[in-house]
C-alpha cells in the first residue's frame, strides 16, 4: 500500500539517474535481504493458518544471532497471530524511540490460479516471485537486513529504534492497535508498507513518494426487507428494485472536491513529471480547489480521482431467495474511501440522504479501521529521507502523497505520532501485483533498498 507526501520546501523534478538491473544482489546485505525474503515467502502467513508465530520465530532467530539481546526481541501472541518487536538500544534510553513498521501477514493466494506456487519463492527474470514479495515481506526483509548489518557493525543510534512487525494488517489490524498502544511514547514511525519509488518504462527512477496520510476506509451495508410473496402477484414494494434505485443514486453522486496541505503539495510536486495537459489541471486545482473543470479533469483519471474527493462505490449485492418469489430482502455493500478529516458519520448521513428511503437501513460495518489523520512533515525528518533517496538516485523527484488504502500507520497517527511511509521498493507500476496473481519484487531493489534504510536510520538517529 503506497502513494505520496510533501518533501520539505521542494518537490522539484531533476533528471533521474538509472538504477541498473541485476539478476542477483551484489552486496552481502542485499543477499541477506534476499535470503530473509525467500524464507518469509515460504511461510504462508495468511489469516486462518496460524503461521505468523512461525515467521516471527524465524526473524527472532536471525535478530538474536546478529547481536540483538534476546530480552529485546519479543513476540506478543494474539490468538492465531501476534506482533514482533525488536528494540535496538540507543545512547539515550530516555528519549522517545523511533518505530520502524512492517507487517508479516499476507492476503490469501490460490496456487491453482498462479503460474508459480505463491508460497514457494521463485527467482526468475530479475524478480523474486511469491505472495508477499511486494506487500510487505520485501520491505520487511530489507528493514531486517539493514538492522542486522548496523548491529553487526556496532553502530549505536542516538535513541532506541524499535522494529515492529505486525500480524494482521491485511485483516483487522488488532495487532497494530495493540502495538501502537504499547509504543504510544514513540517520536516517529517509519512505515515500510507505504510510499516507495516508481520506475519509468526504461527502468529509470521516475518519482519517489513519501506517504504522510491515507484515506479512511469504510464499508456501509444498505438493506431493504419486505414480506415477499408469489412473483405472479407483484405489489408496490420490491426490495431488489428499491435497492437498485438506491445503488444508482450512490453510484452517480460525486462528493465535493477537497484539498489539504498534503494533497496540495502532492499535486504541485507531481505536476513536474505529468503530461502537459494533466499537469495544467493539477496546478490549477492546487491553486484553486473550486476550479470545477480542473477537479473534473483529475477525477476522470483513475490515478487521481482518489486525491480529489471522497469516493463511495457499490461493491457487492445480495437479494432474493427464489426465482419465482418476490424478494424478502436485498442488501448491498458500499465501500467508501474518505478524505482525511471527514468523519465517517458525515459520509453515512450523506448516503442516507442519497438513498432517501426510510425503509432502507444503512449500517456501518466495523472492520477495525479508524478515522485517518495526516502526519506533519518535519523538515529534519524529510531531510534525512531526501538524503537517502538522493544517495540512491541523485536528482529524483520526491513528492508527498495520500494512500487510498489502509495501512498500519493509521493506528499510530490516531495517537498523535507522526508516521511516514518510505518503502525502499522501486518498481514499475505494471510490475506491481500486490494482492494479485504472480506478485513479484525486482531483485535490483534489494541492494540499494537496504542501503536506503540504513542511511535513513543513521541520519535520523545519529
Long-range contacts (C-beta under 8 A, 24 or more apart in sequence): 1-135, 1-193, 1-194, 1-214, 1-403, 1-405, 1-406, 1-407, 1-421, 1-434, 2-193, 2-194, 2-195, 2-196, 2-209, 2-211, 2-403, 2-421, 2-423, 2-425, 3-194, 3-195, 3-209, 3-211, 3-214, 3-401, 3-402, 3-403, 3-404, 3-421, 4-195, 4-207, 4-209, 4-210, 4-211, 4-266, 4-269, 4-270, 4-399, 4-400, 4-401, 4-402, 5-195, 5-209, 5-210, 5-211, 5-212, 5-213, 5-262, 5-265, 5-266, 5-375, 5-377, 5-399, 5-400, 5-401, 5-402, 5-420, 5-421, 6-210, 6-212, 6-261, 6-262, 6-265, 6-266, 6-269, 6-377, 6-382, 6-399, 6-400, 7-210, 7-265, 7-269, 7-377, 7-382, 7-385, 7-386, 7-398, 7-399, 7-400, 8-377, 8-379, 8-382, 8-383, 8-386, 10-398, 11-265, 11-266, 11-268, 11-269, 11-270, 11-272, 11-397, 11-398, 11-399, 11-400, 12-269, 12-272, 12-397, 13-272, 13-273, 13-397, 14-394, 14-395, 14-396, 14-397, 15-395, 16-200, 16-204, 16-205, 16-206, 16-393, 16-395, 16-396, 16-397, 17-204, 17-205, 17-393, 17-394, 17-395, 17-396, 18-202, 18-203, 18-204, 18-205, 19-199, 19-203, 19-204, 19-205, 19-392, 19-393, 19-426, 19-444, 19-445, 19-448, 20-444, 21-126, 21-203, 21-442, 21-444, 22-126, 22-443, 22-444, 22-447, 23-126, 23-443, 24-123, 24-443, 25-443, 25-446, 25-447, 26-447, 27-447, 27-450, 29-145, 29-146, 29-149, 29-447, 29-450, 29-451, 29-454, 30-145, 30-446, 30-447, 30-449, 30-450, 32-145, 32-148, 32-149, 32-450, 33-141, 33-142, 33-144, 33-145, 33-446, 33-449, 33-450, 34-123, 34-128, 34-141, 34-443, 34-446, 36-62, 36-140, 36-141, 36-144, 36-145, 37-121, 37-128, 37-133, 37-137, 37-138, 37-141, 37-441, 37-446, 38-121, 38-128, 39-121, 40-104, 40-132, 40-137, 40-140, 40-141, 41-119, 41-120, 41-121, 41-128, 41-130, 41-131, 41-132, 41-133, 41-137, 42-119, 42-120, 42-121, 42-130, 43-119, 44-106, 44-119, 44-131, 45-104, 45-105, 45-106, 45-132, 45-167, 46-105, 46-106, 46-107, 46-108, 46-109, 46-131, 47-81, 47-105, 47-108, 47-168, 47-170, 47-171, 48-80, 49-80, 50-80, 50-81, 52-80, 52-81, 52-82, 52-104, 52-105, 52-167, 52-168, 53-77, 53-81, 53-82, 55-104, 56-82, 56-84, 56-104, 56-165, 56-167, 59-84, 59-86, 59-104, 59-144, 59-165, 60-84, 60-86, 62-144, 62-148, 63-144, 63-147, 63-148, 63-163, 66-147, 66-148, 66-151, 66-152, 67-151, 67-152, 68-151, 76-175, 76-178, 76-179, 76-182, 78-167, 78-168, 78-174, 78-175, 78-178, 81-105, 81-167, 81-168, 81-175, 82-167, 82-175, 83-164, 83-165, 83-166, 83-167, 83-175, 83-176, 83-178, 83-179, 84-163, 84-164, 84-165, 84-167, 85-162, 85-163, 85-164, 85-165, 85-179, 85-182, 85-183, 86-147, 86-162, 86-163, 87-160, 87-161, 87-162, 88-147, 88-150, 88-151, 88-157, 88-160, 88-161, 88-162, 88-163, 89-156, 89-160, 90-156, 90-157, 90-158, 90-159, 90-160, 90-161, 90-461, 91-156, 91-157, 91-158, 91-159, 92-158, 92-159, 93-160, 95-158, 95-159, 95-160, 95-187, 96-159, 96-185, 96-186, 96-187, 97-159, 97-160, 97-161, 97-162, 97-183, 97-185, 97-186, 97-187, 98-157, 98-159, 98-160, 98-161, 98-162, 98-186, 98-187, 98-188, 98-189, 98-190, 98-457, 98-460, 98-461, 99-161, 99-162, 99-164, 99-183, 99-186, 99-188, 99-189, 99-190, 99-412, 99-417, 100-143, 100-147, 100-161, 100-162, 100-163, 100-164, 100-189, 100-190, 100-192, 100-453, 100-457, 101-164, 101-165, 101-166, 101-189, 101-190, 101-191, 101-192, 101-193, 101-408, 101-409, 101-412, 101-419, 102-136, 102-139, 102-140, 102-143, 102-163, 102-164, 102-165, 102-166, 102-191, 102-192, 102-193, 103-136, 103-140, 103-165, 103-166, 103-167, 103-168, 103-169, 103-170, 103-176, 103-193, 103-408, 104-137, 104-140, 104-165, 104-166, 104-167, 105-166, 105-167, 105-168, 105-169, 105-170, 105-171, 106-131, 106-132, 106-135, 106-136, 106-137, 106-170, 107-131, 107-135, 107-170, 107-435, 109-437, 109-439, 113-437, 114-437, 114-438, 115-437, 115-438, 116-438, 118-439, 123-443, 126-442, 126-443, 126-444, 127-431, 127-440, 127-441, 127-442, 127-443, 128-440, 128-441, 128-443, 129-438, 129-439, 129-440, 130-439, 130-440, 131-439, 132-439, 133-439, 133-440, 133-441, 134-425, 134-427, 134-432, 134-433, 134-434, 134-439, 134-440, 134-441, 135-193, 135-434, 135-435, 135-439, 136-169, 136-192, 136-193, 138-425, 138-441, 138-445, 138-449, 139-192, 139-193, 139-423, 139-424, 139-425, 139-449, 140-165, 140-192, 141-446, 142-192, 142-424, 142-445, 142-446, 142-449, 142-450, 142-452, 142-453, 143-192, 143-424, 143-453, 145-450, 146-450, 146-451, 146-453, 146-454, 146-457, 147-453, 147-457, 149-450, 149-454, 150-454, 150-457, 150-458, 155-458, 157-457, 157-461, 157-462, 158-461, 158-462, 159-187, 159-461, 161-457, 161-461, 162-186, 166-408, 169-193, 169-407, 169-408, 171-368, 172-367, 172-368, 173-368, 173-369, 173-406, 173-408, 173-410, 173-411, 174-368, 176-408, 176-411, 177-368, 177-411, 179-411, 180-411, 180-412, 180-414, 180-415, 180-417, 181-415, 183-412, 184-415, 184-417, 186-412, 186-417, 187-417, 188-378, 188-381, 188-417, 188-418, 188-419, 188-420, 188-460, 189-409, 189-412, 189-417, 189-418, 189-419, 189-420, 190-419, 190-420, 190-422, 190-456, 190-460, 191-407, 191-408, 191-409, 191-419, 191-420, 191-421, 191-422, 191-423, 192-421, 192-422, 192-423, 192-424, 192-453, 193-407, 193-408, 193-421, 193-423, 194-403, 194-407, 194-409, 194-421, 194-422, 194-423, 195-401, 195-420, 195-421, 195-422, 195-423, 196-421, 196-422, 196-423, 196-424, 196-425, 196-426, 196-427, 197-389, 197-393, 197-396, 197-423, 197-424, 197-425, 197-426, 197-427, 197-445, 198-426, 198-427, 198-428, 198-429, 199-426, 199-427, 199-428, 200-428, 201-428, 203-428, 205-392, 205-393, 205-396, 205-426, 206-273, 206-397, 207-270, 207-273, 207-396, 207-397, 207-398, 207-399, 208-389, 208-393, 208-396, 208-397, 208-398, 208-399, 209-398, 209-399, 209-400, 209-401, 209-421, 210-377, 210-382, 210-385, 210-398, 210-399, 210-400, 210-401, 210-420, 210-421, 210-422, 211-401, 211-402, 211-403, 211-407, 211-409, 211-420, 211-421, 211-422, 212-262, 212-374, 212-375, 212-376, 212-377, 212-400, 212-401, 212-402, 212-419, 212-420, 212-421, 213-260, 213-262, 213-340, 213-372, 213-373, 213-374, 213-375, 213-401, 213-402, 213-403, 214-340, 214-372, 214-402, 214-403, 214-404, 214-405, 214-406, 214-407, 214-409, 214-410, 215-306, 215-310, 215-337, 215-338, 215-339, 215-340, 215-372, 215-402, 215-403, 215-404, 215-405, 215-406, 216-336, 216-337, 216-338, 216-339, 216-340, 216-342, 216-344, 216-369, 216-370, 216-371, 216-372, 217-335, 217-336, 217-337, 217-338, 217-367, 217-369, 217-405, 217-406, 218-335, 218-336, 218-337, 218-338, 218-344, 218-347, 218-364, 218-365, 218-369, 219-333, 219-334, 219-335, 219-336, 219-364, 219-365, 219-367, 220-312, 220-333, 220-334, 220-336, 220-347, 220-348, 220-351, 220-362, 220-363, 220-364, 220-365, 221-331, 221-332, 221-333, 221-334, 221-361, 221-362, 221-363, 221-365, 222-246, 222-247, 222-250, 222-331, 222-332, 222-333, 222-334, 222-351, 222-355, 222-360, 222-361, 222-362, 223-329, 223-330, 223-331, 223-360, 223-361, 223-363, 224-329, 224-330, 224-331, 224-357, 224-359, 224-360, 224-361, 225-328, 225-329, 225-359, 226-326, 226-327, 226-328, 226-329, 227-328, 228-321, 228-325, 228-326, 228-327, 228-328, 229-325, 229-326, 230-324, 230-325, 230-326, 231-323, 231-324, 231-325, 231-326, 232-324, 233-326, 234-326, 235-326, 237-359, 238-326, 238-327, 239-319, 239-327, 239-328, 239-329, 239-330, 240-319, 240-320, 240-327, 240-330, 242-330, 242-357, 242-359, 242-360, 243-317, 243-319, 243-330, 243-331, 243-332, 243-360, 245-357, 246-332, 246-354, 246-355, 246-357, 246-360, 247-314, 247-317, 247-332, 247-334, 249-354, 249-355, 249-356, 250-312, 250-313, 250-314, 250-334, 250-351, 250-354, 250-355, 251-313, 251-314, 253-312, 253-350, 253-354, 254-299, 254-309, 255-309, 255-310, 255-311, 255-312, 255-339, 255-350, 256-309, 257-285, 257-289, 257-290, 257-292, 257-295, 257-299, 257-308, 257-309, 258-289, 258-308, 258-309, 258-310, 258-339, 258-342, 259-285, 259-286, 259-289, 260-339, 260-340, 260-341, 260-374, 260-402, 261-374, 262-340, 262-374, 262-400, 262-401, 262-402, 263-307, 263-308, 263-402, 265-399, 265-400, 266-307, 266-399, 266-400, 266-401, 266-402, 267-307, 269-397, 269-398, 269-399, 269-400, 270-399, 272-397, 273-397, 278-304, 306-337, 306-402, 306-404, 307-402, 309-339, 310-336, 310-337, 310-338, 310-339, 310-342, 310-347, 311-336, 311-337, 312-336, 312-337, 312-347, 312-351, 333-365, 337-404, 337-405, 338-371, 338-372, 340-372, 340-373, 340-374, 340-402, 341-373, 341-374, 343-371, 344-371, 369-406, 369-410, 370-410, 370-411, 370-414, 371-414, 372-406, 372-410, 372-413, 372-414, 373-410, 373-413, 373-414, 374-402, 374-413, 375-409, 375-413, 375-418, 375-419, 375-420, 376-418, 377-420, 378-418, 380-460, 381-418, 381-420, 381-460, 383-459, 384-455, 384-456, 384-459, 384-460, 385-420, 385-422, 385-456, 387-455, 387-459, 388-451, 388-452, 388-453, 388-455, 388-456, 388-459, 389-452, 391-451, 391-452, 391-455, 392-448, 392-451, 392-452, 393-426, 422-456, 424-448, 424-449, 424-450, 424-452, 424-453, 425-449
